[in-house]
Amino acid sequence: MFFERPESGEVSILVHLSIESDKEREDPIEFEELALSAGAQPVEFITGTRKQPSPNYFVGSGKLEEIAAAVRAHKAQLVLFNHALTPSQERNLEKVFECRVLDRTGLILDIFAQRARSHEGKLQVELAQLQHLSSRLKRGWTHLDRQKGGIGLRGAGETQLELDQRMIGQRIKAINKSLSKVRSQREQGRRSRNRAEIQTISLVGYTNAGKSTLFNALTNSDSYAADQLFATLDSTLRRIELPNFGTAIVADTVGFISHLPHQLVEAFRATLEETAAADLLLHVIDCAHESHADYIEEVNTVLEEIGAASVPQLKVFNKIDLLDGFEPRIDYGENGVPKRVWVSAQQGIGIDLLLQAMSEALAGTLVAETIRIAPEQTRLRSKLYEKGFIEAERIDESGFYHLGVRLPKQELERVMQQGAVIEQTPELVESSDPVWTEGEQARTA
């Protein structure tokens, strides 16, 4: 029902009004990109200005006739409004234009319906669409105004509208039940990662900031990435190895947009909980976009709404290849923790710096020490190698391992609790004749 789309784009009229009473105005350029992402064929873009919307038609009588004339001239199949319309305004406009009318929320929901691939994603989109549709049911079933039984069973019955509302309510209840199972499965996965002490990093950012391209560059994967709004809808998790830190999980998530429809925030709460439960947020920003400062604020607003405002955040300014003379770098805060990284995911520029910054942001301050562990503690030694903490190694005549390590302070404390001892006068790394075990010299070179 919701996922069947025509192969060719629908001829569409775009309408954008600047409402003087609105404190936050929609972006007409972004609106056109949304229409194109949905597969529409815009043939005319009608703009105007009003002090406040008309209660019946949103637009005034003059603008109403202008749009109706454009619909007739182009034989348009659809009129798209860059605003939130009330159900009655949509119905009134459709009567005048004699074609479908869709507001900004409906347009975004349609894009999400096209992008959904996983079972969970489709459920979440259908839930959002049903919630949006429930207030827009039309009284178009006059021939079935009352459902009546046979002799002796006649009564008021239910109107077709009431039947539709009940069916939608039942479907919403069923979807919520399915999504609750998904939520419990995600929670179980998070508990497993916590037990294994694996940190989670979640990519967030405005739609089309380059999150999926960056995700692929970090994880060497091939998730779908395209230069269009909401290219990614289904959440993807991948394991990566961070230098001087160890294993972490990176999650690619759906992009945000200004005035994200409330239905979507609610429907995607199971997915967005991954963001709220993350140990670090990579806030990906298209630094070449003229409105990137506004987009940062929009993303932070959504993060606050989903309860992720308190999660540590590392800003990743992407697409520096589109700026003149910009080199990749890490910007540190006053506390010495990375705050911003400048990269180009498309060109693979600065990815090594980003991995370093991610390690430092997760680990806090890294400490360099020389530790000694007993010959029988080979499992501890292997674990340190797995996490990339060991930079050099020497074995003495008694078989003790002397390890030059660089690791987070809390990791050092954990290793000491397992029997490692910090050497007060280390001569390991500077030793002129270290004894290397087979294969370790290549790993630490």
C-alpha positions as CSV (number, residue, x, y, z in Angstrom):
1,M,0.0,0.0,0.0
2,F,2.6,2.5,1.1
3,F,5.6,1.3,-0.9
4,E,4.2,1.2,-4.5
5,R,5.5,4.2,-6.5
6,P,5.1,5.1,-10.2
7,E,8.2,4.5,-12.3
8,S,8.1,8.1,-13.8
9,G,8.0,11.2,-11.7
10,E,4.8,13.1,-11.2
11,V,4.5,16.5,-12.8
12,S,4.4,18.8,-9.7
13,I,3.9,22.4,-8.8
14,L,6.0,23.6,-5.8
15,V,4.6,26.3,-3.5
16,H,6.6,28.2,-0.9
17,L,5.3,31.2,1.1
18,S,7.3,33.4,3.4
19,I,5.1,33.7,6.5
20,E,6.0,36.9,8.4
21,S,4.6,35.5,11.7
22,D,6.9,32.4,11.5
23,K,10.0,32.6,13.6
24,E,11.7,29.7,11.8
25,R,11.2,29.7,8.0
26,E,11.6,26.8,5.7
27,D,14.4,26.8,3.1
28,P,13.0,26.9,-0.5
29,I,16.2,25.4,-2.0
30,E,16.1,22.4,0.4
31,F,12.4,22.0,-0.4
32,E,13.2,21.7,-4.1
33,E,15.9,19.1,-3.2
34,L,13.3,17.2,-1.2
35,A,10.9,17.2,-4.2
36,L,13.6,15.9,-6.5
37,S,14.6,13.2,-4.0
38,A,11.0,12.0,-3.9
39,G,11.1,11.6,-7.7
40,A,8.8,14.6,-8.5
41,Q,9.1,16.5,-11.8
42,P,8.8,20.2,-10.7
43,V,7.5,22.3,-13.6
44,E,6.9,25.5,-11.7
45,F,7.9,27.0,-8.4
46,I,5.4,29.5,-7.0
47,T,6.5,31.8,-4.2
48,G,4.8,34.5,-2.2
49,T,4.6,36.4,1.1
50,R,1.8,36.5,3.7
51,K,1.6,37.9,7.2
52,Q,-0.1,34.7,8.4
53,P,-1.7,31.6,6.7
54,S,-5.3,31.6,5.5
55,P,-7.3,29.2,7.7
56,N,-9.2,27.6,4.8
57,Y,-6.6,27.4,2.0
58,F,-3.3,28.5,3.7
59,V,-2.8,30.8,0.7
60,G,-4.8,33.9,-0.3
61,S,-7.4,34.0,-3.0
62,G,-5.1,35.5,-5.6
63,K,-2.3,33.0,-5.0
64,L,-4.9,30.2,-5.0
65,E,-6.0,31.1,-8.5
66,E,-2.4,31.4,-9.6
67,I,-1.6,27.9,-8.5
68,A,-4.9,26.5,-10.0
69,A,-3.9,28.2,-13.3
70,A,-0.5,26.6,-13.2
71,V,-2.0,23.2,-12.5
72,R,-4.3,23.5,-15.5
73,A,-1.5,24.8,-17.8
74,H,1.0,22.0,-16.9
75,K,-1.7,19.3,-16.3
76,A,0.1,18.8,-13.0
77,Q,-0.7,15.7,-11.0
78,L,0.6,17.0,-7.6
79,V,0.9,20.3,-5.7
80,L,3.6,20.3,-3.0
81,F,3.6,22.8,-0.2
82,N,6.8,23.6,1.8
83,H,4.7,24.0,4.9
84,A,2.6,21.9,7.4
85,L,-1.0,21.9,6.2
86,T,-4.0,21.0,8.3
87,P,-6.2,18.2,7.1
88,S,-9.0,20.6,6.2
89,Q,-6.6,22.8,4.2
90,E,-5.4,19.8,2.2
91,R,-9.0,18.8,1.4
92,N,-10.0,22.3,0.4
93,L,-7.0,22.7,-1.8
94,E,-7.6,19.4,-3.5
95,K,-11.2,20.4,-4.3
96,V,-9.9,23.6,-6.0
97,F,-6.9,22.1,-7.9
98,E,-8.6,18.8,-8.7
99,C,-5.3,17.0,-8.0
100,R,-3.4,15.6,-5.0
101,V,-1.9,18.0,-2.5
102,L,0.9,17.1,-0.2
103,D,2.5,19.1,2.6
104,R,6.2,19.1,3.8
105,T,5.5,16.3,6.3
106,G,3.8,14.1,3.7
107,L,6.6,14.7,1.3
108,I,9.3,13.6,3.8
109,L,7.2,10.5,4.7
110,D,7.0,9.6,1.1
111,I,10.8,9.8,0.7
112,F,11.2,7.6,3.8
113,A,8.8,5.1,2.3
114,Q,10.9,4.9,-0.9
115,R,14.2,4.5,1.0
116,A,13.1,1.8,3.6
117,R,14.8,-1.5,2.9
118,S,14.8,-3.5,6.1
119,H,11.7,-5.0,7.7
120,E,12.2,-2.7,10.7
121,G,12.6,0.4,8.5
122,K,9.4,-0.4,6.6
123,L,7.5,-0.9,9.9
124,Q,8.7,2.5,11.3
125,V,7.8,4.3,8.1
126,E,4.3,2.7,7.9
127,L,3.7,3.7,11.5
128,A,4.6,7.3,10.8
129,Q,2.4,7.3,7.7
130,L,-0.6,5.8,9.5
131,Q,-0.3,8.3,12.3
132,H,-0.2,11.1,9.7
133,L,-3.1,9.6,7.7
134,S,-5.4,9.0,10.7
135,S,-6.3,12.7,10.8
136,R,-6.7,13.0,7.1
137,L,-9.4,10.3,6.3
138,K,-12.0,11.8,4.0
139,R,-15.7,11.2,4.0
140,G,-15.7,9.8,0.5
141,W,-17.7,6.6,1.2
142,T,-21.2,8.1,0.9
143,H,-22.6,4.9,-0.7
144,L,-21.5,3.0,2.5
145,D,-22.5,5.7,4.9
146,R,-23.9,3.1,7.4
147,Q,-23.2,-0.6,7.6
148,K,-26.6,-2.3,8.0
149,G,-27.6,-5.9,8.7
150,G,-30.6,-8.0,7.6
151,I,-34.1,-8.2,9.1
152,G,-34.0,-7.6,12.8
153,L,-30.4,-6.4,12.7
154,R,-30.8,-2.9,11.4
155,G,-29.2,-0.2,13.5
156,A,-27.0,2.8,13.4
157,G,-23.9,0.7,12.7
158,E,-20.5,2.2,11.9
159,T,-19.8,4.7,9.2
160,Q,-17.1,3.7,6.7
161,L,-14.9,6.5,8.2
162,E,-15.2,4.9,11.6
163,L,-14.3,1.5,10.2
164,D,-11.2,3.0,8.5
165,Q,-10.2,4.7,11.7
166,R,-10.6,1.4,13.7
167,M,-8.6,-0.5,11.1
168,I,-5.8,2.0,11.2
169,G,-5.8,2.0,15.0
170,Q,-5.5,-1.8,15.0
171,R,-2.6,-1.7,12.5
172,I,-0.8,1.0,14.6
173,K,-1.2,-1.2,17.6
174,A,0.3,-4.2,15.8
175,I,3.2,-2.2,14.5
176,N,4.0,-0.8,17.9
177,K,4.0,-4.4,19.3
178,S,6.5,-5.5,16.6
179,L,8.7,-2.4,17.2
180,S,8.8,-3.1,20.9
181,K,10.4,-6.5,20.1
182,V,12.9,-4.7,17.9
183,R,13.6,-2.3,20.8
184,S,14.2,-5.2,23.2
185,Q,16.5,-6.9,20.7
186,R,18.5,-3.7,20.4
187,E,18.7,-3.3,24.1
188,Q,20.0,-6.9,24.4
189,G,22.7,-6.1,21.8
190,R,23.7,-3.0,23.8
191,R,24.0,-5.1,27.0
192,S,26.2,-7.6,25.2
193,R,28.5,-4.9,24.0
194,N,28.7,-3.4,27.4
195,R,29.6,-6.7,28.9
196,A,32.3,-7.1,26.3
197,E,33.4,-3.5,27.1
198,I,33.0,-2.4,23.4
199,Q,32.4,1.3,22.9
200,T,29.7,2.5,20.4
201,I,30.2,5.4,18.1
202,S,27.1,6.8,16.3
203,L,27.3,9.0,13.2
204,V,24.7,11.9,13.2
205,G,24.3,14.9,11.1
206,Y,22.1,16.8,8.7
207,T,20.8,14.8,5.7
208,N,23.3,14.7,2.8
209,A,26.3,15.7,5.0
210,G,28.3,12.7,3.9
211,K,27.7,10.3,6.8
212,S,27.4,7.1,4.7
213,T,30.5,8.0,2.7
214,L,32.4,8.6,5.9
215,F,31.0,5.4,7.4
216,N,32.3,3.4,4.3
217,A,35.7,5.2,4.6
218,L,36.0,4.3,8.3
219,T,34.8,0.7,8.1
220,N,35.9,-0.3,4.5
221,S,32.3,-1.3,3.8
222,D,30.0,-0.5,0.9
223,S,26.8,0.9,2.4
224,Y,24.6,2.8,0.0
225,A,25.7,6.4,-0.4
226,A,24.4,9.0,-2.8
227,D,24.2,12.8,-3.2
228,Q,20.6,13.0,-2.2
229,L,18.5,13.7,0.8
230,F,17.8,10.7,3.1
231,A,19.9,8.3,1.1
232,T,20.4,6.3,4.3
233,L,17.3,5.2,6.3
234,D,18.2,1.8,7.8
235,S,20.7,1.8,10.6
236,T,24.0,-0.1,9.9
237,L,26.5,-1.3,12.5
238,R,30.2,-2.2,11.8
239,R,33.2,-3.2,13.9
240,I,36.4,-1.2,13.6
241,E,39.8,-1.2,15.3
242,L,41.0,2.2,16.7
243,P,44.7,2.9,17.2
244,N,45.8,2.8,20.8
245,F,42.3,2.0,21.9
246,G,41.0,-1.3,20.4
247,T,37.6,-2.5,19.1
248,A,34.6,-0.1,18.7
249,I,31.3,-0.3,17.0
250,V,30.3,2.4,14.5
251,A,26.6,3.0,13.7
252,D,25.4,4.9,10.6
253,T,22.0,6.5,11.2
254,V,19.3,8.4,9.4
255,G,20.0,12.0,8.6
256,F,18.1,14.9,10.3
257,I,16.4,17.8,8.7
258,S,14.9,21.1,9.8
259,H,11.5,20.6,11.5
260,L,11.7,16.8,11.3
261,P,8.1,15.6,11.5
262,H,7.1,14.5,15.0
263,Q,5.7,11.3,13.6
264,L,9.1,10.3,12.3
265,V,10.9,11.0,15.6
266,E,8.3,8.8,17.4
267,A,8.3,6.0,14.8
268,F,12.1,5.9,14.6
269,R,12.6,6.0,18.4
270,A,13.8,2.4,18.4
271,T,16.6,3.3,15.9
272,L,17.4,6.7,17.5
273,E,17.9,5.0,20.9
274,E,21.1,3.7,19.4
275,T,22.2,7.3,19.2
276,A,21.2,8.2,22.7
277,A,23.0,5.1,24.1
278,A,26.2,5.7,22.2
279,D,29.5,6.5,23.9
280,L,30.5,9.1,21.3
281,L,28.7,11.0,18.6
282,L,30.4,11.9,15.3
283,H,28.5,15.0,14.2
284,V,29.2,15.0,10.5
285,I,28.9,18.5,8.9
286,D,29.0,19.6,5.3
287,C,31.4,22.5,5.8
288,A,31.1,23.6,2.2
289,H,27.4,24.3,2.6
290,E,26.5,27.9,3.2
291,S,23.9,27.0,5.8
292,H,26.0,24.5,7.8
293,A,25.9,26.7,11.0
294,D,22.1,26.5,10.9
295,Y,22.2,22.8,10.3
296,I,24.4,22.2,13.3
297,E,21.7,23.9,15.4
298,E,19.0,21.8,13.8
299,V,20.9,18.6,14.6
300,N,21.5,19.6,18.2
301,T,17.8,20.3,18.6
302,V,16.8,16.8,17.4
303,L,19.6,15.3,19.6
304,E,18.0,17.1,22.6
305,E,14.6,15.8,21.7
306,I,15.7,12.2,21.6
307,G,17.7,12.4,24.8
308,A,21.2,12.4,23.3
309,A,22.3,15.9,24.1
310,S,24.6,14.8,26.9
311,V,26.5,12.2,24.8
312,P,30.1,13.4,24.1
313,Q,30.3,14.9,20.6
314,L,33.2,15.1,18.1
315,K,32.4,17.5,15.2
316,V,33.6,16.1,11.8
317,F,33.8,18.9,9.2
318,N,33.5,17.0,5.9
319,K,34.0,17.9,2.3
320,I,37.1,20.1,2.8
321,D,38.0,19.1,-0.8
322,L,35.3,21.6,-1.9
323,L,37.1,24.5,0.0
324,D,40.2,26.2,-1.4
325,G,43.5,25.5,0.4
326,F,42.0,23.6,3.3
327,E,44.2,20.9,4.9
328,P,43.0,18.1,7.3
329,R,43.6,18.8,11.0
330,I,42.4,18.1,14.5
331,D,41.2,21.1,16.7
332,Y,41.6,20.5,20.4
333,G,39.6,22.0,23.3
334,E,41.1,23.6,26.4
335,N,41.1,20.2,28.2
336,G,43.2,18.7,25.4
337,V,40.3,16.5,24.1
338,P,39.6,16.7,20.3
339,K,36.6,18.9,19.4
340,R,36.7,19.2,15.6
341,V,38.3,17.2,12.8
342,W,38.5,18.4,9.2
343,V,38.3,15.7,6.6
344,S,37.1,14.7,3.1
345,A,35.4,11.3,3.2
346,Q,35.0,11.2,-0.6
347,Q,38.7,11.7,-1.2
348,G,39.8,9.8,1.9
349,I,41.7,12.9,3.2
350,G,42.2,13.1,7.0
351,I,40.7,9.7,7.8
352,D,43.8,8.7,9.8
353,L,43.5,11.9,11.8
354,L,39.8,11.1,12.5
355,L,40.6,7.6,13.8
356,Q,43.2,9.2,16.1
357,A,40.7,11.8,17.3
358,M,38.1,9.1,17.9
359,S,40.6,7.1,20.0
360,E,41.5,10.2,22.1
361,A,37.9,11.2,22.5
362,L,36.8,7.8,23.7
363,A,39.9,7.2,25.9
364,G,40.4,10.6,27.3
365,T,44.1,11.2,28.0
366,L,46.4,8.5,26.7
367,V,49.4,7.5,29.0
368,A,52.7,6.0,27.9
369,E,54.3,3.5,30.3
370,T,56.6,0.5,30.5
371,I,55.0,-2.4,32.3
372,R,56.2,-5.9,33.3
373,I,54.1,-9.0,33.2
374,A,54.9,-12.6,34.2
375,P,55.7,-15.3,31.6
376,E,52.4,-17.1,32.3
377,Q,50.3,-14.0,31.5
378,T,50.3,-14.6,27.8
379,R,46.5,-14.1,27.6
380,L,46.8,-10.5,29.0
381,R,49.7,-9.8,26.6
382,S,47.6,-11.1,23.6
383,K,44.7,-8.8,24.7
384,L,47.0,-5.8,24.8
385,Y,48.2,-6.6,21.3
386,E,44.6,-7.0,20.0
387,K,43.7,-3.5,21.3
388,G,46.9,-2.0,19.7
389,F,48.3,-0.8,23.0
390,I,51.8,-2.3,22.7
391,E,54.4,-0.2,20.9
392,A,57.5,-2.2,21.9
393,E,58.4,-5.4,23.7
394,R,61.4,-7.1,25.3
395,I,61.8,-10.5,27.1
396,D,64.4,-10.8,29.8
397,E,66.4,-13.9,30.8
398,S,63.7,-14.9,33.3
399,G,61.0,-14.9,30.7
400,F,59.2,-11.7,32.0
401,Y,57.6,-9.5,29.3
402,H,58.6,-5.8,29.4
403,L,56.1,-3.9,27.3
404,G,56.1,-0.3,26.1
405,V,52.4,0.6,26.0
406,R,50.3,3.6,25.1
407,L,46.7,3.3,26.4
408,P,43.9,5.0,28.2
409,K,44.4,5.7,31.9
410,Q,41.5,3.5,33.0
411,E,42.8,0.6,30.8
412,L,46.2,0.9,32.5
413,E,44.5,0.6,35.9
414,R,42.6,-2.5,34.8
415,V,45.9,-4.1,33.5
416,M,47.6,-3.4,36.8
417,Q,44.7,-5.1,38.7
418,Q,45.5,-8.2,36.6
419,G,49.1,-8.3,37.8
420,A,51.0,-6.0,35.6
421,V,53.7,-3.8,37.3
422,I,54.8,-0.3,36.1
423,E,58.6,-0.1,35.8
424,Q,60.0,2.9,37.7
425,T,63.2,2.9,35.6
426,P,62.2,1.7,32.2
427,E,65.0,0.8,29.8
428,L,62.9,-1.2,27.5
429,V,62.2,1.0,24.5
430,E,65.6,2.6,24.7
431,S,67.4,-0.8,25.0
432,S,70.1,-1.1,22.4
433,D,69.6,-4.9,22.1
434,P,65.9,-5.7,22.6
435,V,64.8,-9.3,22.2
436,W,61.7,-9.5,20.0
437,T,59.4,-12.4,19.8
438,E,58.6,-13.8,16.3
439,G,56.2,-11.6,14.4
440,E,56.0,-8.8,17.0
441,Q,58.6,-6.6,15.4
442,A,56.6,-6.2,12.3
443,R,53.4,-5.4,14.3
444,T,55.1,-2.7,16.3
445,A,57.3,-1.2,13.6
